[in-house]
Amino acid sequence: MQLTWLIGKQLIDASMRTNDWALRFEGDSILVVECLWRIVDTERVLVTSLEQGQKSTICVNHGGTDEIEHVFRDVAKDMSEYLQFARIRSAIVKPITNDMHIHFDNGLSLLLILDRSNRCGWCLQSPELNLVANAGTLAVHTKQSEHPHDEQTDGRGVRTKTLTMSLEVGQFVFLDGSGVGTVIRLPNGCEIPDDHAGVWFGTLDNDGRPIVCTIPIEYLRDGPSSTFQH
């Protein structure tokens, strides 16, 4: 899938949030990434999301005396420096895997890499089209309908939805590709940005902590009613 509306757009800023990365491009496009990403040139990997906070040791001279200092890598800063002033030459979503490849005019590429552990993956929000990729599923959403919960088919035969709903903490919701989840957090301007909700789909990280995904509210539907067992 070619993301032609991104061609020529420049990265404005990149930031690391509590559970994801937010990349803002010209033209009101925002790419929210929760999966692995890496920046590469034609010969090597320059930086990956896994390097955030990695400690390295450097030797610094203070007044003629060499001292050892520990430095923690700021990957968001590295991303901004690598891609600053670069414009998108091409952007595609790969079939089957739904990995996203963004190629810039400075010869560098940003690669988003999904695997089956990614319940949230990545989300591209733009005036033209909104995409959500997770666990091998690509959901396409438009904003053309005036009525909540309308379904329609675009020119490519892809079923799309425009969703508006009010949420409460503890509410069950449904997301295409991820299934039923529970609302854990509402927008607070910090961990959960405006027009998003923090949703838990039952997954845990390697330390046994719940993985809460930040999902645009317009992508969520009412979940099923619960049953009780005693």
Backbone bond lengths (Angstrom), bond angles and torsions (degrees), N, CA, C in turn:
res aa  C-N    CA-C-N  psi(-1)  N-CA   C-N-CA  omega(-1)  CA-C   N-CA-C  phi
1 M - - - 1.464 - - 1.526 108.70 -
2 Q 1.323 116.94 122.51 1.453 122.14 -179.71 1.532 109.96 -87.88
3 L 1.323 116.68 130.18 1.461 121.67 177.90 1.523 108.33 -99.66
4 T 1.327 115.08 71.60 1.461 120.67 -169.28 1.528 113.12 -66.06
5 W 1.343 117.25 -28.00 1.463 119.27 -177.53 1.534 112.34 -69.13
6 L 1.342 117.74 -13.33 1.466 120.46 178.17 1.526 112.66 -86.34
7 I 1.326 117.86 -15.26 1.469 120.75 -176.43 1.526 110.22 -60.90
8 G 1.328 114.63 131.47 1.454 121.10 -179.88 1.512 114.63 87.79
9 K 1.337 117.54 -8.44 1.460 120.88 -179.50 1.535 110.45 -78.78
10 Q 1.331 115.10 149.39 1.457 121.99 -177.88 1.521 109.96 -110.13
11 L 1.348 116.32 143.47 1.458 120.30 175.31 1.528 109.14 -71.03
12 I 1.340 116.82 125.43 1.461 120.95 179.77 1.517 110.79 -88.76
13 D 1.317 116.69 -48.41 1.464 119.49 176.35 1.517 110.18 -160.02
14 A 1.339 114.79 161.76 1.465 122.63 178.01 1.518 107.80 -135.50
15 S 1.323 116.32 135.47 1.465 119.90 -178.75 1.514 110.02 -143.27
16 M 1.321 114.52 149.54 1.458 120.95 174.89 1.518 108.83 -98.85
17 R 1.350 116.29 127.00 1.452 121.31 177.47 1.528 108.06 -106.07
18 T 1.318 116.61 -170.60 1.462 119.54 -174.98 1.519 112.55 -61.08
19 N 1.337 117.37 -44.94 1.463 120.90 -174.55 1.513 114.17 -119.58
20 D 1.335 117.75 0.83 1.457 118.55 -175.29 1.520 110.96 -158.90
21 W 1.320 114.42 -178.67 1.456 122.87 174.96 1.516 107.93 -115.95
22 A 1.328 116.53 142.13 1.463 121.23 178.94 1.522 108.79 -121.19
23 L 1.339 115.92 122.26 1.462 122.56 178.11 1.520 108.03 -115.76
24 R 1.312 116.54 123.80 1.458 121.52 -177.85 1.519 109.72 -109.59
25 F 1.342 115.96 125.95 1.455 122.35 -178.86 1.525 110.11 -111.93
26 E 1.315 115.42 163.93 1.448 120.52 172.44 1.533 109.69 -58.14
27 G 1.326 114.90 153.61 1.461 118.60 177.88 1.511 113.59 82.36
28 D 1.344 117.45 20.20 1.474 122.05 176.08 1.518 112.87 62.32
29 S 1.327 117.43 35.48 1.468 121.40 174.93 1.528 109.14 -104.42
30 I 1.316 115.97 133.05 1.462 121.94 179.92 1.526 108.13 -126.47
31 L 1.316 115.70 129.41 1.457 121.92 177.46 1.522 108.14 -110.63
32 V 1.342 116.35 115.39 1.461 122.48 178.26 1.526 107.90 -102.90
33 V 1.324 116.48 124.46 1.467 121.61 -171.37 1.521 110.10 -122.69
34 E 1.328 116.36 125.12 1.463 121.15 174.42 1.525 111.47 -116.41
35 C 1.327 117.58 -7.74 1.460 120.77 179.48 1.533 109.85 -93.41
36 L 1.313 115.76 179.03 1.461 121.29 176.21 1.520 110.42 -64.86
37 W 1.335 116.55 138.42 1.460 119.93 172.07 1.526 108.78 -134.91
38 R 1.319 114.91 158.63 1.455 119.60 175.61 1.528 109.60 -150.96
39 I 1.311 115.24 151.32 1.459 122.81 175.80 1.520 107.42 -108.65
40 V 1.325 116.82 129.14 1.456 121.86 -176.19 1.521 109.67 -130.84
41 D 1.344 115.18 155.57 1.454 119.85 165.47 1.525 107.42 -109.37
42 T 1.294 118.26 -161.72 1.465 119.72 -175.96 1.516 112.98 -73.65
43 E 1.338 117.79 -11.07 1.468 119.76 -172.67 1.519 114.18 -123.92
44 R 1.329 118.54 -22.22 1.464 117.97 -172.24 1.525 111.23 -157.89
45 V 1.331 114.26 166.30 1.462 122.26 172.61 1.526 107.93 -85.04
46 L 1.322 116.64 126.86 1.462 120.84 -177.99 1.526 112.27 -90.87
47 V 1.314 117.02 -42.21 1.460 120.63 -179.57 1.521 108.24 -161.62
48 T 1.336 116.33 150.69 1.460 121.84 176.38 1.521 109.16 -132.28
49 S 1.322 115.35 162.36 1.461 120.23 179.05 1.522 112.22 -64.50
50 L 1.323 117.87 -24.09 1.459 121.26 -179.10 1.524 112.85 -70.41
51 E 1.326 116.93 -12.81 1.465 120.68 -177.71 1.518 112.99 -87.41
52 Q 1.332 117.74 -3.03 1.453 120.26 179.76 1.525 110.47 -57.95
53 G 1.331 116.34 126.68 1.463 121.52 176.74 1.507 115.01 79.60
54 Q 1.332 119.00 0.67 1.461 120.29 178.61 1.520 110.34 -62.96
55 K 1.323 115.43 139.35 1.459 120.89 -176.88 1.520 110.69 -94.74
56 S 1.310 115.51 133.22 1.462 120.62 173.48 1.519 108.79 -128.86
57 T 1.312 115.96 158.79 1.461 121.73 -177.24 1.520 109.41 -111.98
58 I 1.322 116.43 130.35 1.457 121.00 177.93 1.521 109.91 -127.15
59 C 1.311 115.42 157.86 1.462 121.60 178.11 1.524 107.97 -104.57
60 V 1.338 116.55 121.45 1.457 122.45 -177.61 1.517 109.38 -119.18
61 N 1.325 115.81 135.93 1.455 120.35 179.62 1.524 109.66 -93.38
62 H 1.336 115.80 120.28 1.454 122.57 177.23 1.522 109.23 -117.47
63 G 1.322 117.33 106.21 1.456 120.86 177.57 1.512 113.85 59.68
64 G 1.330 115.82 37.28 1.460 119.86 179.27 1.509 114.65 88.11
65 T 1.323 116.17 -1.56 1.469 120.37 -179.72 1.518 109.32 -113.76
66 D 1.310 116.08 126.56 1.465 120.20 177.16 1.519 110.21 -78.36
67 E 1.326 115.94 130.15 1.457 121.33 178.41 1.526 109.35 -129.33
68 I 1.321 115.02 146.57 1.457 121.91 178.83 1.526 109.09 -89.52
69 E 1.343 115.24 128.74 1.455 120.26 176.69 1.520 109.85 -126.09
70 H 1.337 115.27 149.92 1.457 121.37 177.36 1.523 109.12 -101.57
71 V 1.323 116.21 132.18 1.452 122.36 -178.82 1.526 108.85 -120.95
72 F 1.333 116.11 134.76 1.450 121.17 178.79 1.528 108.67 -106.39
73 R 1.326 116.34 128.20 1.455 120.75 -171.30 1.527 111.85 -72.41
74 D 1.322 115.68 132.44 1.460 122.85 175.00 1.522 107.31 -103.79
75 V 1.331 115.85 96.50 1.459 120.67 -172.98 1.529 111.86 -69.45
76 A 1.333 117.54 -33.65 1.468 119.71 177.67 1.528 110.46 -61.53
77 K 1.321 116.57 -38.90 1.463 120.21 176.84 1.524 110.68 -65.71
78 D 1.334 115.98 -41.25 1.471 119.68 178.10 1.527 110.79 -61.48
79 M 1.333 116.31 -43.21 1.454 119.85 179.87 1.521 110.91 -60.39
80 S 1.331 116.35 -45.80 1.457 120.00 -179.79 1.517 111.74 -61.27
81 E 1.347 117.09 -39.88 1.458 120.57 -179.47 1.525 111.33 -68.71
82 Y 1.330 117.18 -41.45 1.469 120.05 -179.79 1.529 111.89 -66.00
83 L 1.333 116.73 -38.14 1.453 120.16 -171.57 1.524 113.82 -106.09
84 Q 1.336 116.52 2.64 1.453 119.98 -179.61 1.529 110.91 -58.92
85 F 1.317 115.50 131.84 1.469 124.36 178.61 1.536 113.19 69.96
86 A 1.318 118.29 -2.75 1.470 119.99 178.76 1.529 109.12 -80.63
87 R 1.325 114.98 143.99 1.457 120.73 178.39 1.527 110.27 -111.02
88 I 1.322 114.89 149.31 1.459 120.26 -177.16 1.529 109.98 -71.18
89 R 1.328 115.61 125.87 1.465 122.00 177.98 1.523 110.48 -91.79
90 S 1.322 116.77 -37.34 1.467 122.03 175.80 1.520 108.50 -159.62
91 A 1.334 115.79 154.75 1.469 121.28 177.92 1.522 107.78 -147.79
92 I 1.313 115.56 128.09 1.465 120.19 -177.69 1.526 110.33 -138.20
93 V 1.322 114.49 152.69 1.463 121.75 169.05 1.518 106.79 -105.73
94 K 1.325 116.65 122.91 1.454 121.47 -175.40 1.532 110.46 -74.18
95 P 1.322 117.45 139.12 1.464 119.86 177.51 1.522 111.17 -66.16
96 I 1.300 116.41 154.80 1.465 126.50 178.24 1.525 111.45 73.29
97 T 1.357 117.83 -58.38 1.464 120.18 -174.97 1.521 113.00 -84.07
98 N 1.348 117.45 -25.01 1.464 123.08 -174.42 1.525 113.03 63.02
99 D 1.327 117.31 19.16 1.463 119.80 169.92 1.525 108.54 -63.79
100 M 1.330 116.44 146.48 1.458 120.50 176.50 1.524 109.05 -108.91
101 H 1.332 116.59 132.89 1.458 122.75 176.75 1.526 108.26 -118.90
102 I 1.342 116.05 119.49 1.459 121.36 177.59 1.528 107.96 -114.83
103 H 1.317 116.60 120.08 1.468 121.99 -177.69 1.529 108.91 -107.87
104 F 1.347 115.36 131.57 1.460 121.46 -175.97 1.526 110.60 -107.00
105 D 1.345 114.80 161.16 1.467 119.36 -176.10 1.523 113.47 -76.21
106 N 1.334 118.73 -2.42 1.460 120.85 174.50 1.529 112.62 -93.52
107 G 1.339 116.73 7.91 1.456 121.51 177.67 1.514 114.71 90.97
108 L 1.335 118.10 -1.43 1.462 121.60 179.53 1.523 110.29 -98.59
109 S 1.325 115.24 157.40 1.467 121.07 179.13 1.522 109.46 -132.74
110 L 1.326 115.93 142.04 1.456 122.85 172.67 1.519 107.81 -105.47
111 L 1.326 116.60 120.60 1.457 122.36 -176.80 1.529 109.39 -113.79
112 L 1.331 116.89 125.05 1.464 122.22 174.17 1.515 107.75 -102.12
113 I 1.338 116.70 126.58 1.460 121.54 -169.94 1.526 109.50 -120.51
114 L 1.323 115.57 114.91 1.460 121.72 -179.78 1.519 111.08 -94.25
115 D 1.326 116.14 148.25 1.458 120.44 166.06 1.525 107.68 -138.83
116 R 1.313 117.08 179.24 1.464 119.85 -172.28 1.517 112.87 -69.29
117 S 1.326 118.30 -13.25 1.458 120.42 177.54 1.518 112.16 -81.14
118 N 1.341 117.69 -10.96 1.456 121.63 -177.66 1.519 110.06 -86.54
119 R 1.332 117.81 97.59 1.451 120.95 176.78 1.524 111.17 -77.80
120 C 1.332 116.82 -22.02 1.463 120.49 -179.15 1.519 111.86 -107.73
121 G 1.306 118.62 -40.43 1.456 121.83 174.49 1.511 113.38 66.71
122 W 1.335 116.29 -110.31 1.458 121.13 177.23 1.527 110.37 -142.15
123 C 1.318 114.49 159.19 1.464 121.33 -179.13 1.521 107.72 -140.18
124 L 1.316 116.64 125.51 1.460 122.32 177.59 1.522 108.61 -110.47
125 Q 1.329 116.16 118.20 1.454 122.07 178.88 1.522 108.68 -109.92
126 S 1.309 116.09 126.03 1.465 120.70 -179.98 1.515 108.99 -149.99
127 P 1.335 117.90 162.23 1.470 119.84 177.82 1.523 112.77 -61.77
128 E 1.342 117.52 -28.64 1.453 120.70 -175.81 1.528 112.99 -81.75
129 L 1.351 116.57 -43.71 1.457 120.75 -171.26 1.517 108.43 -161.79
130 N 1.304 116.73 143.81 1.458 121.70 174.15 1.517 109.22 -113.91
131 L 1.321 115.97 133.96 1.457 121.66 -178.65 1.520 109.59 -125.32
132 V 1.327 116.18 142.76 1.462 122.21 173.72 1.520 107.99 -131.32
133 A 1.323 116.37 124.31 1.468 120.98 179.16 1.519 108.97 -118.83
134 N 1.325 115.64 128.99 1.457 120.38 177.11 1.517 110.22 -160.58
135 A 1.323 115.17 138.85 1.470 121.45 174.34 1.527 113.19 48.95
136 G 1.328 116.79 40.94 1.452 120.81 175.56 1.514 114.94 83.01
137 T 1.337 118.08 4.83 1.460 121.58 -179.39 1.519 109.67 -115.75
138 L 1.324 116.54 135.12 1.456 122.23 176.13 1.526 108.24 -113.54
139 A 1.333 116.51 115.74 1.461 121.86 178.62 1.522 108.60 -103.11
140 V 1.338 116.35 132.64 1.455 123.03 -178.68 1.519 108.02 -111.87
141 H 1.326 115.73 128.87 1.458 120.83 -177.34 1.519 109.84 -127.24
142 T 1.333 115.94 141.12 1.451 120.82 174.17 1.516 108.90 -118.34
143 K 1.329 115.88 168.34 1.463 121.38 -179.80 1.521 110.73 -118.59
144 Q 1.321 116.74 26.11 1.453 120.00 -171.95 1.526 113.32 -81.47
145 S 1.318 116.92 -25.85 1.465 118.82 -173.71 1.522 110.93 -79.39
146 E 1.317 116.37 147.85 1.456 121.32 177.96 1.515 111.58 -93.21
147 H 1.326 118.03 -6.17 1.452 120.85 -174.67 1.517 110.23 -118.98
148 P 1.344 117.60 136.53 1.457 119.85 178.44 1.523 111.60 -63.44
149 H 1.337 114.51 146.77 1.456 122.50 175.36 1.524 113.31 67.77
150 D 1.333 118.34 17.18 1.454 120.27 173.33 1.523 109.93 -73.59
151 E 1.316 116.03 144.87 1.451 121.29 173.14 1.519 108.28 -117.28
152 Q 1.336 114.81 144.41 1.452 119.04 177.61 1.520 108.24 -151.04
153 T 1.317 115.80 169.32 1.457 121.15 178.25 1.520 108.69 -118.43
154 D 1.361 115.30 127.44 1.459 118.21 -179.33 1.526 110.19 -81.86
155 G 1.337 116.91 -176.12 1.456 121.31 -175.30 1.508 114.42 -64.02
156 R 1.322 117.07 -17.00 1.472 120.11 179.24 1.517 112.23 -96.15
157 G 1.336 116.68 3.67 1.455 119.67 -179.93 1.515 113.29 80.90
158 V 1.344 117.53 14.45 1.461 120.99 179.52 1.515 109.19 -89.91
159 R 1.301 117.53 127.22 1.458 121.07 179.02 1.523 108.74 -71.56
160 T 1.313 116.77 129.47 1.448 121.58 -177.77 1.512 109.64 -127.16
161 K 1.330 115.17 160.11 1.461 120.11 -178.41 1.514 109.40 -138.14
162 T 1.330 115.54 147.79 1.445 121.92 168.39 1.523 106.61 -115.71
163 L 1.313 117.42 117.90 1.452 121.26 -170.33 1.518 111.13 -120.70
164 T 1.312 117.07 131.47 1.455 121.90 170.92 1.516 106.82 -133.40
165 M 1.338 117.09 137.34 1.447 120.24 -178.87 1.521 109.16 -162.56
166 S 1.318 115.47 156.86 1.457 121.20 173.05 1.517 108.02 -100.09
167 L 1.326 116.52 145.04 1.455 121.15 -173.16 1.519 111.32 -124.60
168 E 1.324 114.71 156.14 1.453 122.30 172.83 1.524 108.52 -132.49
169 V 1.314 116.94 149.45 1.453 120.84 175.71 1.522 109.47 -61.00
170 G 1.329 116.69 133.00 1.455 121.86 -178.46 1.513 114.11 93.86
171 Q 1.330 117.38 -6.39 1.467 121.66 -179.07 1.523 110.68 -75.35
172 F 1.333 116.72 141.55 1.455 121.72 173.49 1.531 109.16 -82.84
173 V 1.329 115.73 135.02 1.465 121.10 178.71 1.527 108.37 -133.88
174 F 1.324 115.35 167.71 1.466 121.02 -179.32 1.524 108.71 -127.12
175 L 1.353 116.01 135.86 1.463 122.40 176.45 1.518 108.65 -127.71
176 D 1.318 117.17 128.55 1.458 121.09 176.85 1.525 110.10 -54.05
177 G 1.331 116.12 129.70 1.452 121.01 177.70 1.505 114.18 91.50
178 S 1.337 118.29 -21.79 1.467 121.45 -179.04 1.519 112.60 -116.84
179 G 1.334 117.12 -24.14 1.453 119.88 177.68 1.519 112.28 89.89
180 V 1.332 115.38 -148.49 1.460 122.29 -174.98 1.521 109.93 -84.91
181 G 1.325 115.63 133.92 1.455 121.55 176.17 1.513 110.47 -135.96
182 T 1.327 115.84 174.02 1.458 122.56 -179.54 1.522 109.48 -118.52
183 V 1.326 116.38 131.48 1.461 120.45 177.86 1.529 109.13 -71.12
184 I 1.335 116.06 121.77 1.460 122.07 -178.58 1.523 111.60 -104.80
185 R 1.337 115.37 -39.24 1.464 120.33 -178.22 1.526 109.90 -134.82
186 L 1.332 115.80 147.72 1.451 122.65 173.31 1.525 108.96 -104.86
187 P 1.333 118.58 166.96 1.472 119.72 -177.65 1.524 111.56 -54.54
188 N 1.342 115.26 131.35 1.466 119.91 178.66 1.523 111.94 -133.43
189 G 1.355 116.53 5.06 1.455 119.82 177.93 1.510 114.10 77.81
190 C 1.327 117.58 0.41 1.466 120.88 -178.66 1.526 108.99 -123.61
191 E 1.357 116.70 -94.45 1.462 118.63 178.54 1.525 111.11 -64.04
192 I 1.340 116.61 -36.19 1.460 121.84 -177.79 1.523 108.55 -113.61
193 P 1.331 118.63 108.99 1.471 120.64 -178.55 1.524 111.86 -69.93
194 D 1.323 114.95 169.02 1.462 120.42 178.27 1.527 110.70 -57.80
195 D 1.342 115.03 145.54 1.469 122.77 177.30 1.520 112.52 66.46
196 H 1.332 118.62 18.05 1.457 123.65 176.64 1.536 109.24 -123.86
197 A 1.306 115.23 166.62 1.464 121.27 173.18 1.522 108.35 -137.33
198 G 1.316 115.78 148.64 1.461 120.96 173.89 1.514 108.91 -89.25
199 V 1.349 116.82 115.59 1.463 121.86 -173.87 1.525 109.49 -121.22
200 W 1.323 116.11 134.38 1.468 121.49 176.07 1.520 108.83 -104.84
201 F 1.342 115.94 124.78 1.463 121.93 -179.48 1.530 112.36 -102.42
202 G 1.315 116.76 16.53 1.460 120.52 175.72 1.511 115.01 90.70
203 T 1.343 118.45 5.95 1.464 120.92 -178.44 1.522 110.81 -95.29
204 L 1.341 114.68 152.52 1.458 122.57 179.75 1.518 109.65 -123.87
205 D 1.341 116.62 152.18 1.460 118.68 174.69 1.518 109.49 -83.98
206 N 1.329 116.81 -174.06 1.465 120.78 -176.07 1.526 113.10 -66.26
207 D 1.331 117.10 -18.53 1.462 121.19 178.67 1.522 112.52 -96.36
208 G 1.335 116.00 7.08 1.455 120.09 178.57 1.517 114.54 81.61
209 R 1.336 118.35 14.46 1.459 121.60 179.69 1.523 110.62 -93.58
210 P 1.330 117.83 140.46 1.475 120.27 179.30 1.530 111.11 -62.04
211 I 1.328 115.88 137.93 1.467 122.23 176.24 1.525 107.83 -95.64
212 V 1.322 116.02 111.32 1.460 121.70 179.54 1.530 108.24 -97.84
213 C 1.317 116.78 122.43 1.460 122.29 -177.63 1.520 110.15 -96.20
214 T 1.334 116.90 138.06 1.464 121.01 174.43 1.527 108.03 -90.41
215 I 1.325 116.41 116.82 1.463 122.32 -173.10 1.532 109.09 -122.59
216 P 1.334 118.65 133.23 1.468 119.64 172.54 1.529 110.48 -56.74
217 I 1.312 116.49 131.06 1.460 120.67 -175.57 1.524 111.93 -59.64
218 E 1.340 116.89 -33.05 1.466 119.20 -177.65 1.522 112.47 -65.82
219 Y 1.351 118.36 -15.34 1.458 121.01 179.57 1.528 112.67 -88.15
220 L 1.322 117.37 -8.57 1.464 120.99 -174.30 1.526 111.03 -94.88
221 R 1.324 113.81 147.54 1.464 120.97 172.86 1.516 109.21 -120.08
222 D 1.317 116.09 162.20 1.457 119.54 175.21 1.514 110.12 -59.96
223 G 1.315 116.51 133.94 1.453 121.15 177.84 1.516 112.09 -82.83
224 P 1.316 117.23 175.44 1.465 120.40 -179.64 1.528 110.52 -72.89
225 S 1.317 115.20 159.96 1.461 118.84 174.76 1.522 109.31 -71.94
226 S 1.314 116.17 151.58 1.461 120.90 -176.05 1.527 110.51 -86.43
227 T 1.324 114.90 157.67 1.471 121.34 170.76 1.520 108.12 -117.82
228 F 1.296 117.36 153.18 1.455 121.59 -175.96 1.525 109.66 -115.21
229 Q 1.329 114.73 137.40 1.462 120.81 175.38 1.523 108.98 -122.26
230 H 1.308 116.18 143.72 1.472 121.72 -179.44 1.521 109.85 -125.20
